[in-house]
Amino acid sequence: MLLQASKFLGAGLATLGLIGAGIGIGNVFGSLIIGISRNPSFQQE
């Protein structure tokens, strides 16, 4: 029982650790999309 509980606890902590990375990647791609949509010289002909 203790081994299974520690596995779930480790998985939860790993998930919490990746939340910051997910937010950072989301900010980067969000800024990229906003920058491309506001740049008139980037429009395809």
Buried (B, 14 or more C-beta within 10 A) or exposed (E): EEEEEEEEEEEEEEEEEEEEEEEEEEEEEEEEEEEEEEEEEEEEE
